[in-house]
């Protein structure tokens, strides 16, 4: 967590949490969802405005974590901004050298590989549960064909529960 965020937490410890205003899609893009967008429909059917500001994306990435309930948030100064997730808290980007990187740029170590009922590929890594980016399915297929990865089948809801993840955090 950024030092400036830690200082803000000490200065203002009781700022209310924020829900519904930030979302992460299955391609690793962040979306702002103001009142108008939230009223127009649920995420991901109505996404909102994609965040494109590089420094803001980097700030969110550095301050992105989960609480004890399995709800993911971005610590924005003294305020937790809870994130609505399309599929999982991480979006994995596969590298030609075999490394797995998160959408935030963190390297991850593979633990298990799963296919859900929609045919989406998920990896459980040391950082947690994530979906493989659609552009990286060719690299994933190579891992499966080599026998390095052996996907098991599971319902998406079971994957979320087994990895203690909430897609749509709410107060409480």
C-alpha positions, -999 to +999 in steps of 0.1 A: +000+000+000+012+035-008+026+055+021+003+084+013-027+060+016-014+047+050-010+082+062-046+091+051-059+060+070-043+072+102-056+108+097-092+098+088-098+063+102-136+063+099-144+073+063-174+053+050-168+026+024-179+031-012-199+004-031-209+001-068-186+028-082-156+007-094-157-025-115-132-049-131-141-068-162-128-102-174-102-085-196-086-066-167-101-032-175-113-009-146-146+009-150-161+039-131-198+035-125-215+067-114-251+069-102-265+072-137-247+040-149-256+021-118-293+030-124-290+019-160-282-017-151-259-042-133-223-048-141-211-061-166-243-056-187-238-019-182-201-013-177-197+025-173-166+045-183-134+026-188-105+041-169-077+050-192-055+073-171-022+053-167-012+068-133-047+062-119-046+026-131-012+021-115-024+037-082-054+013-081-032-016-088-008-008-060-037-004-035-059-034-046-066-061-020-093-082-003-109-079+030-117-108+054-151-114+036-134-120+003-146-087-011-120-069-032-114-032-029-091-003-039-079+017-008-083+052-020-067+073+008-089+067+038-118+052+018-122+016+006-138+015-028-152-019-032-149-035-067-176-053-086-159-082-105-171-097-137-155-131-133-127-131-106-104-107-087-075-114-110-071-114-148-041-135-157-018-125-186+003-154-198+038-148-209+057-167-237+083-177-212+056-195-191+052-168-164+018-158-152+012-121-145-018-104-130-037-075-147-019-054-121+016-066-132+022-089-102+039-123-109+019-153-097+027-190-091+002-215-105-015-239-081-044-253-101-063-249-134-101-249-139-127-248-167-161-234-157-195-242-172-191-215-198-157-229-209-137-200-193-103-209-180-094-200-144-062-204-126-058-205-088-024-190-080-006-179-049-024-145-053-058-161-056-084-169-083-082-153-117-095-158-152-071-162-181-073-132-205-090-142-238-060-131-258-038-156-240-058-187-247-033-198-274-005-199-247-028-216-223-036-243-249+001-249-253+004-255-216-025-280-217-011-298-248+023-302-231+006-316-200+019-288-178-017-278-170-045-302-164-078-283-162-105-297-140-142-288-144-160-268-118-190-244-116-181-208-115-200-203-082-180-232-066-147-216-077-157-183-061-168-199-029-138-222-027-114-193-031-134-170-009-143-143-035-173-120-038-182-107-072-205-079-060-196-067-025-223-050-004-222-033+029-225-056+059 
